[in-house]
Amino acid sequence: MDQRTDEQLFADYRRGDTDAFRTLIDRFHDDLLRFLIRLVGGRQAAEDVFQETFLQIHTSGDSFDVERRFRPWLFTIAANKGRDYLRRKGRRQVMELSAPISGGGDGEGASFIDLLRVDVPPPASGLEAGERDRQVQEALAGLSHPLREILLLSYFNRLTYAQIAEELSIPLGTVKSRLHAAVASFAKRWSEVGKETSDGATKRRSDGGE
């Protein structure tokens, strides 16, 4: 396990240590890929944006402020690349966000609801991981991109309001109102998705009993 910080690794890469760049890619692979899967709605698209993100990191290396933290910079670039991807795909991609997600590591999506601290009932304890993952993605699909982006950035980066405002170049008040709206919208959609799933299961049992 490389004990260097992210910032030290990137500084070493800028000085010619190519192995340091590979270490950064490996270190952030799972977290960043999960973030992008949630943001763009598919594994293949997320992997493409992941590659674009690190290509941008490579080409913009000289512009990185060594006084800043590397992780927020990385995730902000990834968010911008994800936004560009969704803009290119248009509305068709937004509709695809409800598609089931597979892969991304053990337990992907399993702890998202719990760690996000949304004040809604947790998924049923017997729910299969794949079904829970589908429900999370379907709930996220109901959010506009700005709300989905700020919710995911806040969750994955654990940034303060002030840090989010700086990274996204938006006013502090906008961060607070947008994040509040995102959490409320996600909670509402999660409740609706859970009800739809429950009603569907009840109907299937009823049809099977006839």
C-alpha positions in Angstrom: 0.0 0.0 0.0 1.5 3.3 -1.1 1.5 5.6 1.9 1.9 8.9 -0.1 -1.1 11.3 -0.1 -3.0 12.0 -3.2 -1.4 15.3 -3.5 2.1 13.8 -3.1 1.4 11.2 -5.7 0.2 13.8 -8.2 3.2 16.0 -7.5 5.5 13.0 -8.1 3.7 12.2 -11.3 4.3 15.8 -12.5 8.0 15.2 -11.8 8.0 12.2 -14.1 6.9 9.3 -11.9 4.4 7.5 -14.2 3.8 4.8 -11.6 2.3 7.5 -9.3 -0.4 8.2 -11.8 -1.3 4.5 -12.0 -1.5 4.5 -8.3 -4.0 7.4 -8.3 -6.1 5.6 -10.9 -6.2 2.5 -8.9 -6.9 4.4 -5.7 -9.9 6.2 -7.0 -11.2 3.6 -9.4 -14.1 2.2 -7.3 -15.3 5.4 -5.7 -15.1 7.5 -8.9 -16.7 4.7 -11.0 -19.6 4.4 -8.6 -20.1 8.1 -8.6 -20.1 8.2 -12.4 -22.5 5.2 -12.7 -24.9 7.1 -10.5 -24.4 10.3 -12.5 -24.7 9.1 -16.0 -26.8 5.9 -15.5 -24.7 3.1 -17.0 -21.5 1.1 -16.4 -20.1 1.5 -20.0 -20.8 5.2 -20.1 -19.3 5.6 -16.7 -16.1 3.8 -17.7 -15.8 6.1 -20.8 -16.2 9.2 -18.7 -13.7 7.8 -16.2 -11.1 7.6 -18.9 -11.9 11.1 -20.1 -11.6 12.4 -16.6 -8.1 11.0 -16.1 -7.0 12.1 -19.5 -8.1 15.6 -18.5 -6.2 15.2 -15.2 -3.1 14.3 -17.3 -3.4 17.2 -19.7 -4.3 19.8 -17.0 -1.6 18.7 -14.6 0.4 21.9 -14.8 -2.7 24.0 -13.8 -3.3 22.1 -10.6 -2.9 24.3 -7.5 -0.7 22.4 -5.2 -2.3 24.1 -2.2 -5.7 22.4 -3.1 -6.8 18.9 -2.3 -6.7 16.5 -5.2 -9.9 14.6 -4.6 -12.4 17.5 -5.0 -10.5 18.6 -8.1 -10.8 15.1 -9.6 -14.5 14.7 -8.8 -15.3 18.2 -10.1 -13.6 17.3 -13.4 -15.5 14.0 -13.5 -18.8 15.9 -12.9 -18.1 18.2 -15.7 -17.3 15.3 -18.0 -20.4 13.6 -17.0 -22.5 16.7 -17.7 -20.9 16.9 -21.1 -21.8 13.3 -21.8 -25.4 13.7 -20.8 -25.7 16.9 -22.9 -24.4 14.9 -25.9 -26.8 12.1 -25.3 -29.8 14.4 -24.7 -33.1 13.3 -23.4 -32.7 9.7 -24.5 -30.0 9.2 -22.0 -32.1 10.7 -19.2 -34.7 8.1 -19.8 -32.1 5.4 -19.7 -31.1 6.3 -16.1 -33.9 4.0 -14.8 -32.1 1.0 -16.3 -30.7 -1.6 -13.8 -27.0 -1.2 -13.0 -24.7 -4.1 -12.7 -21.0 -4.4 -11.6 -19.0 -1.8 -9.9 -17.7 -3.9 -7.0 -19.2 -5.8 -4.1 -22.1 -4.1 -2.4 -22.3 -1.3 -4.9 -25.4 0.8 -4.0 -26.1 -1.3 -0.9 -25.1 1.4 1.5 -26.0 4.5 -0.6 -29.4 5.1 1.1 -28.1 4.5 4.6 -25.0 6.7 4.2 -26.9 9.5 2.4 -28.9 10.0 5.6 -32.2 10.6 3.9 -35.0 10.5 6.4 -37.1 7.9 4.7 -37.7 4.2 5.7 -34.8 2.0 4.6 -35.3 -0.7 2.0 -36.8 -3.9 3.2 -34.2 -6.1 4.8 -34.9 -9.0 2.5 -34.5 -6.9 -0.7 -32.0 -8.3 -3.1 -29.0 -6.1 -3.8 -29.7 -5.9 -7.5 -33.3 -4.8 -6.9 -32.2 -2.2 -4.3 -29.6 -0.9 -6.8 -32.3 -0.6 -9.5 -34.6 1.4 -7.1 -31.8 3.8 -6.1 -31.1 4.5 -9.8 -34.7 4.9 -10.6 -35.1 7.4 -7.7 -32.1 9.3 -8.9 -33.5 9.3 -12.5 -36.3 11.5 -11.2 -34.0 14.3 -10.3 -32.8 17.0 -12.7 -29.1 16.8 -13.5 -28.1 19.8 -11.3 -29.8 18.2 -8.3 -28.4 14.8 -9.0 -24.9 16.2 -9.5 -24.8 18.2 -6.2 -26.3 15.3 -4.3 -23.7 12.8 -5.5 -20.8 15.3 -5.1 -21.8 16.0 -1.6 -22.2 12.3 -0.8 -19.0 11.1 -2.4 -16.7 14.0 -1.5 -18.1 14.9 2.0 -17.5 18.5 1.2 -18.8 21.5 3.3 -21.2 23.9 1.7 -18.4 26.4 1.2 -16.2 23.8 -0.5 -19.0 22.8 -2.9 -19.6 26.4 -3.7 -15.9 26.9 -4.6 -15.7 23.7 -6.6 -18.9 24.3 -8.7 -18.4 28.1 -8.8 -21.9 28.8 -7.5 -23.0 31.0 -4.6 -23.2 29.5 -1.1 -26.9 30.1 -0.9 -27.4 28.2 -4.2 -25.5 25.2 -2.8 -27.7 25.2 0.3 -31.0 25.5 -1.5 -30.0 23.1 -4.3 -28.8 20.4 -1.9 -31.8 20.8 0.3 -34.0 20.4 -2.8 -32.0 17.4 -4.0 -32.4 15.5 -0.7 -36.1 16.3 -0.5 -36.7 15.3 -4.1 -34.7 12.1 -3.7 -36.6 11.2 -0.5 -39.9 11.7 -2.3 -38.8 9.7 -5.3 -37.5 6.9 -3.1 -40.8 6.7 -1.3 -42.7 6.6 -4.6 -40.4 3.9 -6.0 -40.8 1.8 -2.8 -44.6 2.1 -3.0 -44.6 1.2 -6.7 -42.5 -1.9 -6.0 -44.7 -2.9 -3.1 -47.9 -2.5 -5.1 -46.4 -4.4 -8.0 -45.4 -7.3 -5.7 -48.9 -7.3 -4.2 -50.5 -7.4 -7.6 -48.2 -10.3 -8.7 -49.2 -12.3 -5.6 -52.8 -11.6 -6.2 -52.6 -12.6 -9.9 -50.8 -15.8 -9.0 -53.5 -16.7 -6.5 -56.3 -16.5 -9.0 
